[in-house]
Amino acid sequence: MHDDPTRTTPIGLARYAREFYDAAIIVDEKLCLRHGYELVPSVPVMYLTAHSIELILKAFLLFKGVSLTKLKCKYGHDIEKAFSKANELGLDESVKFDLNEVAVLKTLNVLYSSRQLNYIIKGTKQFPAFAMIRTLAAKMLNTIAPMVGFR
């Protein structure tokens, strides 16, 4: 992410967030027909959805006045930290997240922020159920996108 606010806007981030989410759903619907994927979601599907969540949260934060530099340096790919700041700036006044959704976000963040959805790291991992990730992402997109001007 660069530092030029004329080149990155909340609407643009929301658009990309929607496109990453839509791509995740298309891939999931195709892959879930394969044996084994009905139990554990594919890593690319989780990555696309987590990236969508990162982008929609950054759209909200940028809309609320957080600078691009801060988005890049302070929040990076940490969706839990971005979610916390978004709630601090009023997201929780527009949409409520239950304890299960927050737990799913935290579990997903462990994988996403450490780049374990990008590169293989051997060992046991905890994967959240994709249905919960999907619901969480859709809830964020459907609330934040119109708020920042993306229809």
N, C-alpha and C positions, 0 to 999 in steps of 0.2 A: 504494500500500500504506500502510496506517495503522500506528499503533504499539500497538494494543490486542491483547494476546496471547489474550484471551478470545474474540476475533472471528475470528482467523486461526490455524488449527492445522495441524500436519503432515498430518493426515488430510484436512482440507478442501483443502489445496494438492494433495495426491496425487489426490483425486477430480477436481478441476478439470484436473489434468495428464492424467489418463486420458480425460476428456471431450474436451479439445482434440485429443488424439492420435486418438481414435475419429473425431472430425469430420474430421480431416485424411485419414484412410484412406478414409472414405466419399466425400469430395470427389475424392480422387485416383482412386479406382476409377471414378467417373463421368467425370471429365475425361480420363483416359488413353485413352478411346475416341476422342477427337477427334484429328484430324491435327496433328502437331507436339508434342503433350504426351507422346508416348512418348520423346522425346529430352530435353526440358527440362521439369522439373516446374513446375507452376503456382506462382506466387508465394504465393497464399493458402495452398496446401498446405504450402509450406515455412514460412510464418509460423506456421500452426497447430501444426506439429510443433516448431518452435523454441520456441514459447511453452510447449508441453507439457514440453520439456526444461528450460526455465527454472523452471517450477513444480515439477517433481519434484525438481530439485536444491535448490530453496528449501525443499521439504518435508523433505528430508534435513538440510539445514543447521539449520532450525528445530528438528527432532527432536534434533539434536546440541547444542542450546543457543545457537545464534547468534540474536541478538535480531532482531525485526522491523525495528527502526530500522537495524541494520547491514545487513540484507538489502536494504533500500531504498536506503540512502545509499552503502554500500560496494560492493555487488554490482550493484545496479540491473538492467539487462537484459543484463549481460555474462555469458553462459553459460560462457565459457572461464574467467573468474575464479571463478565459482561452482563449476565442475567441479574446478578446482585446490584450492579450499578443501575441497570434499567429500572429495577424495582424501586431503588432509591430515588430515581427521577420520575416516578409516577406510573410505571407500567402496571403495577399491581392495582392501581385505581381503575384501570380499563379492563383488565382481565385477571381472573383468579386462577392460580395454579395450586392443585392439591399436593399433599405430601408425597404421593406416589410419583407425580409428574416431576417434582423437584428431585426426588431420588433418582429417577431415570436420567435427568439432565446431568446430575453429578456423576453417575456411572458412565454415561456417554462421554463426559468431559475428560475422565481419566484416560480413555482410549484416544480421544481426538486431540487433546492439548499436548499429549506426549508423542503424537505422530504415529501411534500404533495402528491407526487405520490407513496410514500411508506406507509403512514399512513393516515387514514381519519382524516380530520380536518373539523368540521362543518363550514358552512358559504358559501357565494357566492364566486365563483372562475371564473377567465377568462381562458378559454381553447382555444389555437390556433387551427386553422383548421389542421387536420392531413395531408392533402395533402401538405400543406406548410412545415410542419415538415419533412415529408418524402422527399420532394424535397431538402430541406436544408441539411439533413443528407446524402443523396445520393451524393450531390455536394461535400461535405466535404470528404466523403469516396473515391469517384472517383478521387479526386485531391491528397489527402494526402497519401492514402495507397501506390500507386506506388512510390511516392516521398521518402517514408521511406523504400522501398524495399519489400513491401507486394504486391503480384500479385494476 
